[in-house]
Amino acid sequence: MSGPLPELDPVIHAQARLRVVAALSTLPDGDRIAFPKLQDILAMTAGNLSVHLRKLEDAGYVDVTKTHHGRTPTTLIGLSRRGRLAFEEYTTAVRALIDPKHSDDLQREGR
C-alpha cells in the first residue's frame, strides 16, 4: 500500500453503533423501522439502543421520528442520506485496511 491508512469514522466505529448503522443500511433509502423492532433485531436494551441512537442522531446519521399510531407513541428510525454516505465511506475504509490492493485501486481512481 503506497498511501496513508484510511481513517475510520469514530461515530460509526463503536461496535454497537456499527451494528445499528449496518442494520439500518439494509432498509431501502427513506424507509424507517420502529424502535422495538430494531431493538429486537439487535438484541439491545432500550437504554443502550437509545444512547447509541442519540450519538448517531447528533452526528446527523439517523433520523428519529416520534409519532403516534392511534394512541400509542411510536418511534421510527431511519438512516439519513448523510448516514448512508458515512457508512459507505466507512466500509470502503475497512476494505482498504483489509485489502491494500483495494486501497491502491481507489487512489488510482482518485477517491
N, C-alpha and C positions, 0 to 999 in steps of 0.2 A: 504494500500500500504506500503510495507516494505522498499523500496529503495528510493533514491532521485528522485525528479521530473525531467523528461527529459527536456533538453534544446530545444528550438525552434530555428531553423536557422533564424537569423535576416535578411538575404538577402531575403529569401522567405516570411518571416512573414509579411512584409508590405502588406497591403491589395491589392494594385494594382499589385504588383509583384506576390502575391499568385494567383490572377486571371489569370495573364499571364501564369504562370507555370502550373496551373490547365488546362487551355485551351490547351496549347501545349502538355500536357501529354496525351491528348485524341488522338493525332496523332500516327500512328504506328511508331515504332522505326526507325529513319532515315528519316522520312518524314518531309517536310517543308511546311510552309504556307506563302503566300505573305503578306507583311506588311499591305496593305489596307484591306485585308480580316480579318486579326487578329484585326485590328483597329475597323472594323465594329462589329465583334463578341463581343468585349469587350466594345464597345461604349466609347472609349477613344479618346482624341485629339491626333493628330500626335506627338505633342511635348511631351505630358505626356507619351505616349507609348514609345517614343524614349528614354526618360530619364530612365525609368524603364528597358528597354531592355539593355541599356548601363551598368547598375548595374549588371544585370543578366549575361551579356556577360563578364564583368570584373571578375566575380566570376567563370566563366567557365561553367555556367549553360545553356546558349543558344549559338547556332551557328548562326551568321548573315552572309549571303552571299549576296553580291551586284553583280548583273549581268545585262544583257540586254536581253530583249525579243524583237527581232528586233531592233529598235532604241530607244525603251522605257526602261529607267532604271527600274530595278526590285530588290526589297529587299526581300529575303526569310529568314524566321526564323524557327529554329527547336530546340527542346530540346536536349541538348547533353547527352551523357551517364552519365556524372557526374551530370548533372541537373536532369535526371530521377532518379538516385540513391538518390540525395539530397531530391527530392520531396517524394520519398518512405519513407525515414527516417523521414521527416517532418510529413507526415500523420501518421506514426507509433507513433511518439511522441505525436501528438494531441490525437490519440486514447487512449494512455496511460494516458494522463491527464484527459480525459473524463471518462474512464473506468479503475479504479485502478486494477481490476481483470486482464485486458489485460496486464497491466504493469507487474504484478506478473508472468503471464504466460511467458512473454518474458524473464524475469530474470531467470526463471527455464530452459528455452531453451538456455540460455547463450548469448542472444542478447543484 
